Amino acid sequence: MSPPLASISSAYQAAIVDTGRETQFLFFVAFLLSFGFIRTSAHMIRAQVSWWPGNVRVGGTHIHHLVWGIILLLINGYVGVAIHPGDPWRDIVAVGFGIGTGLTLDEFALWLNLKDVYWSEQGRRSIDAVMIAAALSGIVLVGLRGWIDATTAAADAVQAVVGVTGLVEVIVVLANVAKEKFGMAILSLLFPVAGIPSAFRLAKPHSIWAKLFYRHEKRRRSEERYAGSRGEPFWKRGGELLGRLHVGRARA
């Protein structure tokens, strides 16, 4: 094995396997990869790329990929709960469950609205669901578990500091997710301090936070702040962000 591969293998062994997080890690990776693949596939099919396989149809009926996702969730969920397989089957079940999760959540908007809204404005809820699931899975895999592991090897004073930091990280991530600030939620997984200002600022008007806590005046302020493209998720605001960067350079 070459030195770089040996180094990666050693780091994986120490950080994932030895800490008992391999099953969680495999689920997380399978979930993200399956979502990325199926979302790419949907765009390829919509663009009518000639060499890319089309939709699966049985007797003229389009079989949505959430059907395959639900089947995988049922099979792997039953095996994991009722059979309790040992290694390596436990890891294989985790991968299968992760793939099923990615396929199913990519069409979250469909089973929420009971109609095909994949390419409509309502279809954004599928992306939102995936971002929330990824953030929560990341907290369990990297954030909260990492802080807990770190505290076990430290003195009491250090444990308190690290524990509070981990708690702040979880609160900041969840606050940003509830306010539909998914970019800051993901960034907060790595740098908890980065998401604190965003967690205290106004939530987006259609977020869970706004629906639960905002009354008329505050909701109006939120709608004014996020009017236009600012109410869209960060991955749709590339043109606005590039425009601001261009204006800043021109002023300089």
C-alpha positions as CSV (number, residue, x, y, z in Angstrom):
1,M,0.0,0.0,0.0
2,S,1.4,3.4,-1.0
3,P,2.2,5.9,1.8
4,P,-0.8,8.3,1.1
5,L,-3.3,5.3,1.1
6,A,-1.7,3.9,4.2
7,S,-2.0,7.3,5.9
8,I,-5.7,7.6,4.9
9,S,-6.3,4.0,6.1
10,S,-4.7,4.7,9.4
11,A,-6.7,7.9,9.9
12,Y,-9.9,6.1,9.1
13,Q,-9.1,3.3,11.5
14,A,-8.3,5.7,14.3
15,A,-11.1,8.3,13.8
16,I,-14.0,6.0,12.6
17,V,-13.4,2.3,13.3
18,D,-11.8,2.6,16.7
19,T,-14.4,5.0,17.9
20,G,-17.3,2.7,16.9
21,R,-18.7,5.1,14.3
22,E,-18.1,3.0,11.1
23,T,-21.7,2.0,10.7
24,Q,-22.9,5.7,11.1
25,F,-20.2,6.8,8.7
26,L,-21.2,4.3,6.0
27,F,-24.8,5.3,6.3
28,F,-23.9,9.0,6.0
29,V,-21.7,8.5,2.9
30,A,-24.2,6.2,1.2
31,F,-27.0,8.7,1.9
32,L,-25.2,11.6,0.4
33,L,-23.8,9.7,-2.6
34,S,-27.2,8.2,-3.4
35,F,-28.9,11.6,-3.2
36,G,-26.2,13.2,-5.4
37,F,-26.4,10.4,-8.0
38,I,-30.2,10.4,-8.2
39,R,-30.4,14.2,-8.4
40,T,-27.8,14.2,-11.2
41,S,-29.7,11.4,-12.9
42,A,-33.0,13.4,-12.8
43,H,-31.2,16.4,-14.4
44,M,-29.7,14.2,-17.1
45,I,-33.1,12.7,-17.9
46,R,-34.7,16.1,-18.0
47,A,-32.0,17.3,-20.4
48,Q,-32.7,14.3,-22.6
49,V,-29.1,13.1,-22.7
50,S,-29.2,10.4,-25.3
51,W,-26.7,7.9,-23.6
52,W,-28.2,8.2,-20.1
53,P,-30.9,5.6,-19.1
54,G,-34.4,7.1,-18.9
55,N,-37.1,6.7,-16.3
56,V,-38.2,3.3,-15.2
57,R,-41.7,2.4,-16.5
58,V,-43.8,-0.6,-15.9
59,G,-46.8,-1.0,-18.2
60,G,-46.7,2.7,-19.0
61,T,-46.5,3.8,-15.3
62,H,-43.5,5.8,-14.2
63,I,-42.0,4.2,-11.2
64,H,-40.6,7.1,-9.1
65,H,-37.2,6.4,-7.4
66,L,-38.8,6.9,-4.0
67,V,-40.5,3.5,-4.5
68,W,-37.1,1.9,-4.7
69,G,-36.0,3.9,-1.7
70,I,-39.0,2.8,0.4
71,I,-38.3,-0.8,-0.6
72,L,-34.7,-0.5,0.5
73,L,-35.8,1.2,3.8
74,L,-38.3,-1.6,4.5
75,I,-35.9,-4.4,3.8
76,N,-32.8,-3.0,5.5
77,G,-34.9,-1.7,8.4
78,Y,-36.4,-5.1,9.0
79,V,-33.1,-6.8,8.8
80,G,-31.5,-4.3,11.2
81,V,-34.2,-4.4,13.7
82,A,-35.5,-8.0,13.6
83,I,-32.4,-10.0,12.7
84,H,-29.5,-8.0,14.2
85,P,-26.9,-9.2,11.7
86,G,-23.2,-9.2,12.8
87,D,-20.3,-7.8,10.8
88,P,-19.9,-7.3,7.9
89,W,-23.7,-7.6,7.3
90,R,-24.4,-4.8,9.8
91,D,-22.3,-2.4,7.6
92,I,-24.0,-3.6,4.4
93,V,-27.4,-3.0,6.0
94,A,-26.3,0.6,6.9
95,V,-25.2,1.2,3.3
96,G,-28.5,-0.1,2.0
97,F,-30.5,2.0,4.5
98,G,-28.4,5.1,3.5
99,I,-29.1,4.5,-0.2
100,G,-32.8,4.1,0.5
101,T,-32.8,7.3,2.6
102,G,-31.2,9.3,-0.2
103,L,-33.7,8.0,-2.9
104,T,-36.7,8.6,-0.7
105,L,-35.9,12.0,0.6
106,D,-35.0,13.3,-2.9
107,E,-38.7,13.0,-3.5
108,F,-39.8,14.2,-0.1
109,A,-42.0,16.9,-1.7
110,L,-43.9,14.2,-3.7
111,W,-44.9,12.2,-0.7
112,L,-45.6,15.3,1.3
113,N,-48.0,16.8,-1.4
114,L,-49.1,13.5,-2.9
115,K,-48.4,14.8,-6.4
116,D,-45.4,15.1,-8.6
117,V,-43.9,18.5,-7.8
118,Y,-40.2,17.6,-8.4
119,W,-39.4,20.5,-10.7
120,S,-41.8,23.1,-9.2
121,E,-41.3,25.6,-6.4
122,Q,-42.8,23.1,-4.0
123,G,-40.1,20.6,-5.0
124,R,-37.6,22.7,-3.0
125,R,-38.9,20.9,0.1
126,S,-37.1,17.8,-1.0
127,I,-33.8,19.7,-0.9
128,D,-34.7,21.2,2.4
129,A,-35.5,17.7,3.8
130,V,-32.1,16.3,2.6
131,M,-30.2,19.3,4.1
132,I,-32.0,18.8,7.5
133,A,-31.3,15.1,7.4
134,A,-27.6,15.6,6.5
135,A,-27.2,18.3,9.2
136,L,-28.7,16.0,11.9
137,S,-26.7,13.0,10.7
138,G,-23.5,15.1,10.7
139,I,-24.2,16.3,14.2
140,V,-24.4,12.7,15.4
141,L,-21.4,11.5,13.4
142,V,-19.0,14.5,13.7
143,G,-20.3,17.2,16.1
144,L,-21.9,15.8,19.2
145,R,-20.1,12.4,19.3
146,G,-16.8,14.1,18.6
147,W,-17.2,16.5,21.5
148,I,-18.3,13.7,23.9
149,D,-15.3,11.6,22.9
150,A,-13.0,14.6,23.4
151,T,-14.3,15.2,26.9
152,T,-13.6,11.7,28.2
153,A,-9.9,12.2,27.8
154,A,-9.7,15.7,29.4
155,A,-9.7,17.1,32.9
156,D,-12.9,18.2,34.5
157,A,-12.4,21.9,33.6
158,V,-11.6,21.1,30.0
159,Q,-14.6,18.7,29.9
160,A,-16.9,21.5,30.9
161,V,-15.5,23.9,28.2
162,V,-15.6,21.3,25.4
163,G,-19.1,20.1,26.5
164,V,-20.5,23.6,26.4
165,T,-18.9,24.2,23.0
166,G,-20.5,21.0,21.7
167,L,-23.9,22.0,23.1
168,V,-23.6,25.5,21.5
169,E,-22.7,23.8,18.2
170,V,-25.8,21.6,18.3
171,I,-28.1,24.6,19.3
172,V,-26.5,26.8,16.6
173,V,-27.0,24.2,13.9
174,L,-30.6,23.4,14.9
175,A,-31.4,27.1,15.1
176,N,-30.1,27.8,11.6
177,V,-31.9,24.7,10.2
178,A,-35.2,25.9,11.8
179,K,-34.6,29.3,10.2
180,E,-34.0,27.7,6.8
181,K,-30.3,28.9,6.8
182,F,-29.0,25.6,5.6
183,G,-25.6,26.8,4.4
184,M,-24.7,28.3,7.8
185,A,-26.0,25.1,9.5
186,I,-23.5,23.0,7.5
187,L,-20.7,25.5,8.1
188,S,-21.5,25.5,11.8
189,L,-20.7,21.7,11.9
190,L,-17.1,22.6,11.3
191,F,-16.9,26.1,12.9
192,P,-19.6,26.6,15.5
193,V,-18.8,30.3,16.0
194,A,-19.5,31.0,12.3
195,G,-23.2,30.3,12.6
196,I,-23.9,32.2,15.8
197,P,-24.7,35.6,14.2
198,S,-27.0,33.9,11.7
199,A,-28.7,32.0,14.4
200,F,-29.7,35.3,16.1
201,R,-30.8,37.1,13.0
202,L,-34.3,37.0,11.5
203,A,-35.6,33.7,10.2
204,K,-36.9,33.3,6.6
205,P,-40.6,34.0,6.5
206,H,-41.7,30.5,5.6
207,S,-39.4,28.7,8.0
208,I,-40.4,26.5,10.9
209,W,-39.0,29.1,13.3
210,A,-41.1,31.9,11.8
211,K,-44.2,29.9,11.9
212,L,-43.8,29.0,15.5
213,F,-42.5,32.2,17.0
214,Y,-43.1,35.2,14.8
215,R,-46.2,37.4,15.0
216,H,-47.5,40.0,12.6
217,E,-44.8,42.7,13.0
218,K,-41.8,40.3,13.1
219,R,-43.2,38.3,10.2
220,R,-43.6,41.5,8.2
221,R,-39.9,42.4,8.9
222,S,-38.8,38.9,7.9
223,E,-40.7,39.1,4.6
224,E,-39.2,42.5,3.8
225,R,-35.7,41.3,4.6
226,Y,-36.0,38.2,2.4
227,A,-38.0,39.8,-0.4
228,G,-36.8,38.7,-3.8
229,S,-33.8,36.5,-4.3
230,R,-32.7,36.8,-0.6
231,G,-35.6,34.4,0.2
232,E,-34.1,31.7,-2.0
233,P,-31.6,29.1,-0.7
234,F,-27.9,30.0,-1.1
235,W,-27.3,27.5,-4.0
236,K,-29.8,29.6,-6.1
237,R,-28.3,33.0,-5.3
238,G,-25.0,32.6,-7.2
239,G,-25.8,35.4,-9.6
240,E,-26.6,37.8,-6.8
241,L,-23.5,36.9,-4.8
242,L,-21.3,37.3,-7.9
243,G,-23.0,40.6,-8.6
244,R,-22.2,41.9,-5.1
245,L,-18.6,40.8,-5.4
246,H,-18.3,42.6,-8.7
247,V,-19.7,45.8,-7.2
248,G,-17.4,45.6,-4.2
249,R,-14.4,45.3,-6.5
250,A,-15.6,48.2,-8.6
251,R,-15.8,50.4,-5.5
252,A,-12.4,49.4,-4.4
